[in-house]
Amino acid sequence: MGGGNYSLRIARENRSGNNAAFQQPAASVGGQLNAALNPYGKRREVNNVTPIVVALDVTRSRGDDTKLMYEKLPALMGQIELKGYIENPGISFCAIGDANSDRAPLQVGQFEGDNRLDQVLERIWIEEGGGGTGQESYELAAYFYSRTNCVRLAAGTGKKGYIFFVGDEGFYPKVDKAHVRRLIGDELPEDLDAAEAFRALQEKFHAFLLYPSKTMEERKTNIDAEIKARVTQAGGLYDGVDVRASLLWDNRNDLDLHVVAPSGAHIFYGAKQSSCGGWLDVDMNVGGDTTKPVENVRWAKGKAPTGRYKVYVQNFRFHEDDRAPTRFKVELEIGGKVTHHEGVISPSGQTSDASNIVVAEFDYAPSASVTPEAKPDAYANYADDVILAQWAKVIPKEHILRVGDPKSIIDVLLGALAIADGKVDLDTY
């Protein structure tokens, strides 16, 4: 793989007549993952002079970056040829999601140097998932590409390649051995520190992070949209409520949402509707059917009684074989005010009543402004300083490049390649 030249004429023809890019792939495995991009049982090989990996976040917050890369790829390849910044590039495109929740959290293309690159991008499933934790599975991509057979580098006749992570979130601190087994097919004796995966990766590739800037309000909108999407897709009432509690988690375990009303009425899977107006209108994973579950208890506008409410979460039973603790998020809407609360349930394998975690207690009155008791900031993991500090521990700080306008990602990538390869200096570029 990786041979041939990229034709700008063919690229333009593809884009003028192809309206099916990023839609249903021609060959799928387990949903909409294209078989050609399935990493299971595969190890990529590259014989080009300059191996390049572009690893794109395809979760809700950054899904459009892949479309932008497809649109701008002819310009990138044209500039590489025109300016001669790098020699004989072979590019592998990678799509990254969240291995804890998404159906296709890792999609990997072959290293190519011709118009097959267009085909790789067209096949990517932009799942727009993500686990709502401020982390995606970049560490899993780092592990996968650390295994690349860089033919020239191994023979002593080549040099390191380049890998560009394009995303705006952090990574998980461990490469989960269960994720590696399920998605890649390797057997690890234990979970691998993410730092070790990035260290091994950088034996073969210079690693960069292209970090598109976004305001905290924009980030919050993306985070909150996941909860609303799950509730409404499941048929639950999200808008037009006095009181609402929505529980989100990202595995097949059977977590349950419980709300105790002012009257003492207990609303849960065993009593979904109450005479006080409360209703559990979404109840999921009784049979462990999905890795993107949600539950929803709500009182429609004008129906919530005055008084004190209690919200708690229970792990009724495990469906996941590893019986590991489960991270969850609860969104509360109380008289129009929305708050978020996070937790981890079953740290020691507890189920049923022994697993109960109280999320919030609050008083509601239709005419009063209500605030549940203070909880840690559920958005803390999405702050720029938190995310960038984590990345600075695994790649050189000077390789973290903040991008003001997502449309300039291609320009930043090309400049980083040219400067890092020693073809130009910053002033010249």
For each residue, the residues with C-beta under 8 A, 3 or more apart:
1: 45 46 47 90 110 111 112
2: 46 47 48 90 110 111 112 113
3: 113 114
4: 112 113 114 115 116
5: 113 114
6: 11 74 77 81 113 114 115 117
7: 10 11 114 115
8: 11 12 74 77 78
9: 12 13
10: 7 13 14 115
11: 6 7 8 14 15 73 74 77 115 118
12: 8 9 15 16 74
13: 9 10 16 17
14: 10 11 17 18 115 118
15: 11 12 18 70 71 74
16: 12 13
17: 13 14
18: 14 15 21 122
19:
20: 23 24 122
21: 18 67 70 121 122
22: 66 67 70 122 124 125 126
23: 20
24: 20 28 32
25: 28 32 33 34 123 125
26: 34 123
27: 34 35 36
28: 24 25 31 32 33 34 35
29: 33 34 35 38
30: 33 103 104
31: 28 103 104 125
32: 24 25 28 103 104 125 127
33: 25 28 29 30 37 38 103 104 107 125
34: 25 26 27 28 29 37 38 107 123 124 125
35: 27 28 29 38
36: 27 109 110 120 123
37: 33 34 95 107 108 109 120 123 124
38: 29 33 34 35 42 107
39: 42 106 107 108 144 183 184
40: 183 184 185
41: 184 185
42: 38 39 108 184
43: 147 148 149
44: 92 108 110 111 144 145 147 148 149
45: 1 111 148 149 151
46: 1 2 51 90 92 111 148 149 150 151 161
47: 1 2 90 151 152
48: 2 51 88 89 90 111 113 152
49: 86 87 88 89 152 158
50: 86 87 88 89 90 161 162 417 421
51: 46 48 89 90 92 111 148 150 161 162 204 205
52: 86 89 90 91 92 161 162 163 164 417
53: 91 92 93 94 145 161 162 163 164 205
54: 69 91 92 93 94 163 164 166 413
55: 94 95 96 138 141 145 163 164 165 166 167
56: 62 65 66 69 93 94 95 96 124 166 167
57: 61 62 65 96 97 136 165 166 167 168 169
58: 62 63 65 66 95 96 97 107 124 125 126 127 128
59: 62 63 96 97 98 102 127 128 129 130 136 169
60: 63 128 129 130 222 225 226
61: 57 130 168 169 214 219 222
62: 56 57 58 59 65 166 167 168 212
63: 58 59 60 66 67 126 127 128
64: 67 68 406
65: 56 57 58 62 68 69 166 212 406 409
66: 22 56 58 63 69 70 95 121 124 126
67: 21 22 63 64 70 71 126
68: 64 65 71 72 406 407 409 410
69: 54 56 65 66 72 73 93 121 409 410
70: 15 21 22 66 67 73 118 121 122
71: 15 67 68
72: 68 69 75 76 407 409 410
73: 11 69 70 76 77 117 118 121
74: 6 8 11 12 15 77 78
75: 72 78 79 410
76: 72 73 79 80 410 413 414
77: 6 8 11 73 74 80 81 117
78: 8 74 75 81 82
79: 75 76 82 83 85 414
80: 76 77 83 84 85 86 89 414 417
81: 6 77 78 84
82: 78 79
83: 79 80 418 423
84: 80 81 87 423
85: 79 80 414 417 418 421 423 424
86: 49 50 52 80 89 417 418 421 423
87: 49 50 84
88: 48 49 50 113
89: 48 49 50 51 52 80 86 113
90: 1 2 46 47 48 50 51 52 111 112 113
91: 52 53 54 111 112 113 117
92: 44 46 51 52 53 54 108 109 110 111 112 145
93: 53 54 56 69 108 109 117 120 121 124
94: 53 54 55 56 106 107 108 109 141 144 145
95: 37 55 56 58 66 104 106 107 108 124 125 126
96: 55 56 57 58 59 105 106 136 137 138 140 141 165 167
97: 57 58 59 101 102 104 105 106 127 129 130 136 137
98: 59 101 102 105 129 130 131 133 135 136 137 250
99: 102 105 106 137 140 172 176 179 183
100: 131 133 137 172 250 251 291 327
101: 97 98 105 129 130 131 250 251 291 292
102: 59 97 98 99 105 127 129 130 131 291
103: 30 31 32 33 127 129 291
104: 30 31 32 33 95 97 107 125 127
105: 96 97 98 99 101 102 136 137 140 179 183
106: 39 94 95 96 97 99 137 140 141 144 183 184
107: 33 34 37 38 39 58 94 95 104 124 125
108: 37 39 42 44 92 93 94 95 141 144
109: 36 37 92 93 94 112 117 120 121 123
110: 1 2 36 44 92 116 120
111: 1 2 44 45 46 48 51 90 91 92
112: 1 2 4 90 91 92 109 116 117 120
113: 2 3 4 5 6 48 88 89 90 91 117
114: 3 4 5 6 7 117
115: 4 6 7 10 11 14 118 119
116: 4 110 112 119 120
117: 6 73 77 91 93 109 112 113 114 120 121
118: 11 14 70 73 115 121 122
119: 115 116 122 123
120: 36 37 93 109 110 112 116 117 123 124
121: 21 66 69 70 73 93 109 117 118 124
122: 18 20 21 22 70 118 119
123: 25 26 34 36 37 109 119 120
124: 22 34 37 56 58 66 93 95 107 120 121
125: 22 25 31 32 33 34 58 95 104 107
126: 22 58 63 66 67 95
127: 32 58 59 63 97 102 103 104
128: 58 59 60 63
129: 59 60 97 98 101 102 103 226 292
130: 59 60 61 97 98 101 102 136 169 226
131: 98 100 101 102 135 136 250 327
132: 223 226 227 248 250 329
133: 98 100 327 381
134: 169 170 379 380 381 382 386 387
135: 98 131 169 170 171 172 381
136: 57 59 96 97 98 105 130 131 167 169 170 171
137: 96 97 98 99 100 105 106 140 141 171 172 179
138: 55 96 141 142 165 167 170 171
139: 142 143 171 172 173 174 175 194 197 198
140: 96 99 105 106 137 143 144 175 176 179 180 183 184
141: 55 94 96 106 108 137 138 144 145 165
142: 138 139 145 146 171 175 194 197 198 200 201 207
143: 139 140 146 147 175 180 184 192 197 200 201
144: 39 44 94 106 108 140 141 147 184
145: 44 53 55 92 94 141 142 148 163 201 204 205
146: 142 143 197 200 201 203 204
147: 43 44 143 144 186
148: 43 44 45 46 51 145 204 205
149: 43 44 45 46 154
150: 46 51 153 154 158 160 161 204
151: 45 46 47 154 155 158
152: 47 48 49 155 157 158 159
153: 150 156 158 159 160 161 204
154: 149 150 151
155: 151 152 158
156: 153
157: 152
158: 49 150 151 152 153 155
159: 152 153
160: 150 153 202 203 204 205 206
161: 46 50 51 52 53 150 153 204 205 206
162: 50 51 52 53 205 206 208 416 417 420
163: 52 53 54 55 145 201 205 206 207 208
164: 52 53 54 55 208 209 210 413 416
165: 55 57 96 138 141 207 208 209 210
166: 54 55 56 57 62 65 210 212 409
167: 55 56 57 62 96 136 138 209 210 211 212
168: 57 61 62 211 212 214 219 387
169: 57 59 61 130 134 135 136 382 387
170: 134 135 136 138 381 386 387 390 391
171: 135 136 137 138 139 142 194 390 391 394
172: 99 100 135 137 139 175 176 194
173: 139 193 194
174: 139 191 192 193 194
175: 139 140 142 143 172 179 180 188 191 192 193 194 197
176: 99 140 172 179 180 191
177: 180 181 187 188 189 190 191 192
178: 181 182 322
179: 99 105 137 140 175 176 182 183
180: 140 143 175 176 177 183 184 186 187 188 192
181: 177 178 184 185 186 187 188
182: 178 179
183: 39 40 99 105 106 140 179 180
184: 39 40 41 42 106 140 143 144 180 181
185: 40 41 181
186: 147 180 181
187: 177 180 181
188: 175 177 180 181 191 192
189: 177
190: 177
191: 174 175 176 177 188
192: 143 174 175 177 180 188 196 197
193: 173 174 175 196 197
194: 139 142 171 172 173 174 175 197 198 394
195: 198 199 393 394
196: 192 193 199 200
197: 139 142 143 146 175 192 193 194 200 201
198: 139 142 194 195 201 202 207 394 395
199: 195 196 202 203 394
200: 142 143 146 196 197 203
201: 142 143 145 146 163 197 198 204 205 207
202: 160 198 199 205 206 207 395
203: 146 160 199 200
204: 51 145 146 148 150 153 160 161 201
205: 51 53 145 148 160 161 162 163 201 202
206: 160 161 162 163 202 399 420
207: 142 163 165 198 201 202 394 395 396 399
208: 162 163 164 165 395 399 400 401 416
209: 164 165 167 391 395 399 400 401
210: 164 165 166 167 401 403 409 412 413
211: 167 168 387 388 391 400 401 402 403
212: 62 65 166 167 168 403 406 409
213: 384 402 403 404
214: 61 168 218 219
215: 218 219
216: 219 220 379 382 383
217: 220 221
218: 214 215 221 222
219: 61 168 214 215 216 222 223 379 382
220: 216 217 223 224 379 382
221: 217 218 224 225
222: 60 61 218 219 225 226
223: 132 219 220 226 227 340 379 382
224: 220 221 227 228 331 338 340
225: 60 221 222 228 229
226: 60 129 130 132 222 223 229 230 248
227: 132 223 224 230 231 246 248 294 329 331
228: 224 225 231 232 238
229: 225 226 232 233
230: 226 227 233 234 246 248 292 293 294
231: 227 228 234 236 237 238 246 282 294 296
232: 228 229 235 236 238
233: 229 230
234: 230 231 282 284 294 296
235: 232 281 282
236: 231 232 246 281 282 294 296 298
237: 231 240 241 244 279 281 296 298 300
238: 228 231 232 241 244 246 296 298
239:
240: 237 300 301
241: 237 238 244 298 299 300 301 304 333
242: 299 300 301 302 303 304 334 335 364 366
243: 278 298 299 304 309 333 334 335 364
244: 237 238 241 296 297 298 299 331 332 333
245: 257 259 296 297 298 311 330 331 332 359
246: 227 230 231 236 238 257 294 295 296 297 330 331 332
247: 255 257 294 295 296 313 328 329 330
248: 132 226 227 230 293 294 328 329 330 331
249: 253 255 293 326 327 328 329
250: 98 100 101 131 132 291 292 293 327
251: 100 101 291 319 320 326
252: 285 288 289 290 291 293 319 320
253: 249 285 288 315 317 318 319 320 326 346
254: 285 286 288 315 316 317 318 319
255: 247 249 285 293 295 313 314 315 316 326 328 345
256: 268 269 283 295 313 314 315 316
257: 245 246 247 268 280 295 296 297 311 313 330
258: 266 267 268 311 312 313 314 356
259: 245 266 267 268 278 280 297 309 310 311
260: 264 265 266 267 309 310 311
261: 264 265 266 267 274 276 278 305 307 309
262: 276 305 306 307 308 309 364
263: 274 276 305 307
264: 260 261
265: 260 261 271 274 275 276 278
266: 258 259 260 261 271
267: 258 259 260 261 271 272 273 274 278 279 280 297
268: 256 257 258 259 271 272 280
269: 256 272 280 283 286 316
270:
271: 265 266 267 268 274
272: 267 268 269 279 280 281 283
273: 267 278 279 280
274: 261 263 265 267 271 277 278 279
275: 265
276: 261 262 263 265 299 305
277: 274 299 300 303 304 305
278: 243 259 261 265 267 273 274 297 298 299 304
279: 237 267 272 273 274 297 298 299
280: 257 259 267 268 269 272 273 283 295 296 297
281: 235 236 237 272 296 297 298
282: 231 234 235 236 294 295 296
283: 256 269 272 280 286 295
284: 234 289 290 293 294 295
285: 252 253 254 255 288 289 290 293 319
286: 254 269 283 289
287: 319
288: 252 253 254 285 319 320
289: 252 284 285 286
290: 252 284 285 293
291: 100 101 102 103 250 251 252
292: 101 129 230 250
293: 230 248 249 250 252 255 284 285 290
294: 227 230 231 234 236 246 247 248 282 284
295: 246 247 255 256 257 280 282 283 284
296: 231 234 236 237 238 244 245 246 247 257 280 281 282
297: 244 245 246 257 259 267 278 279 280 281 311
298: 236 237 238 241 243 244 245 278 279 281
299: 241 242 243 244 276 277 278 279 303 304 305
300: 237 240 241 242 277 303
301: 240 241 242
302: 242
303: 242 277 299 300
304: 241 242 243 277 278 299 364 366
305: 261 262 263 276 277 299 364
306: 262 364 365 366
307: 261 262 263 363 364
308: 262 361 362 363 364
309: 243 259 260 261 262 361 362 363 364
310: 259 260 358 360 361
311: 245 257 258 259 260 297 330 332 358 359 360 361
312: 258 356 357 358 359
313: 247 255 256 257 258 328 330 343 345 356 357 359
314: 255 256 258 345 352 353 355 356 357
315: 253 254 255 256 318 326 345 346 350 351 352 355
316: 254 255 256 269 351 352
317: 253 254 351 352
318: 253 254 315 323 346 349 351
319: 251 252 253 254 285 287 288
320: 251 252 253 288 323 324
321:
322: 178
323: 318 320 346 349
324: 320
325: 344 345 346 347
326: 249 251 253 255 315 344 345 346
327: 100 131 133 249 250 342 343 344
328: 247 248 249 255 313 342 343 344 345
329: 132 227 247 248 249 340 341 342 378
330: 245 246 247 248 257 311 313 340 341 342 343 359 360
331: 224 227 244 245 246 248 338 339 340 341
332: 244 245 246 311 338 339 340 341 359 360 362 372
333: 241 243 244 336 337 338
334: 242 243 337 339 362 364 370 371 372
335: 242 243 364 366 368 369 370
336: 333
337: 333 334 369 370 371
338: 224 331 332 333
339: 331 332 334 360 371 372 375 378
340: 223 224 329 330 331 332 378 379
341: 329 330 331 332 359 360 372 375 378
342: 327 328 329 330 375 376 378
343: 313 327 328 330 357 359
344: 325 326 327 328 347
345: 255 313 314 315 325 326 328 350 355 357
346: 253 315 318 323 325 326 349 350 351 355
347: 325 344 350
348:
349: 318 323 346
350: 315 345 346 347 354 355
351: 315 316 317 318 346 354 355
352: 314 315 316 317 355
353: 314 356
354: 350 351
355: 314 315 345 346 350 351 352
356: 258 312 313 314 353
357: 312 313 314 343 345
358: 310 311 312 361
359: 245 311 312 313 330 332 341 343
360: 310 311 330 332 339 341 372 373 375
361: 308 309 310 311 358 372 373
362: 308 309 332 334 370 371 372 373
363: 307 308 309 368 370
364: 242 243 262 304 305 306 307 308 309 334 335 368 370
365: 306 368 370
366: 242 304 306 335
367:
368: 335 363 364 365
369: 335 337
370: 334 335 337 362 363 364 365
371: 334 337 339 362
372: 332 334 339 341 360 361 362 375
373: 360 361 362
374:
375: 339 341 342 360 372 378
376: 342 380
377: 380
378: 329 339 340 341 342 375
379: 134 216 219 220 223 340 382 383
380: 134 376 377 383 386
381: 133 134 135 170 386 387
382: 134 169 216 219 220 223 379 386 387
383: 216 379 380 386 387
384: 213 387 388
385: 388 389
386: 134 170 380 381 382 383 389 390
387: 134 168 169 170 211 381 382 383 384 390 391
388: 211 384 385 391 392 400
389: 385 386 392 393
390: 170 171 386 387 393 394
391: 170 171 209 211 387 388 394 395 400
392: 388 389 395 397 400
393: 195 389 390
394: 171 194 195 198 199 207 390 391
395: 198 202 207 208 209 391 392 399 400
396: 207 399 400
397: 392 400
398:
399: 206 207 208 209 395 396 416
400: 208 209 211 388 391 392 395 396 397
401: 208 209 210 211 412 416
402: 211 213
403: 210 211 212 213 406 408 409 412
404: 213 408
405: 408
406: 64 65 68 212 403 409
407: 68 72
408: 403 404 405 411 412
409: 65 68 69 72 166 210 212 403 406 412 413
410: 68 69 72 75 76 413 414
411: 408 414 415
412: 210 401 403 408 409 415 416
413: 54 76 164 210 409 410 416 417
414: 76 79 80 85 410 411 417 418
415: 411 412 418 419 426 429
416: 162 164 208 399 401 412 413 419 420
417: 50 52 80 85 86 162 413 414 420 421
418: 83 85 86 414 415 421 423 424 429
419: 415 416 422 423 424 425 426 429
420: 162 206 416 417
421: 50 85 86 417 418
422: 419
423: 83 84 85 86 418 419
424: 85 418 419 428 429
425: 419 428 429
426: 415 419 429
427:
428: 424 425
429: 415 418 419 424 425 426
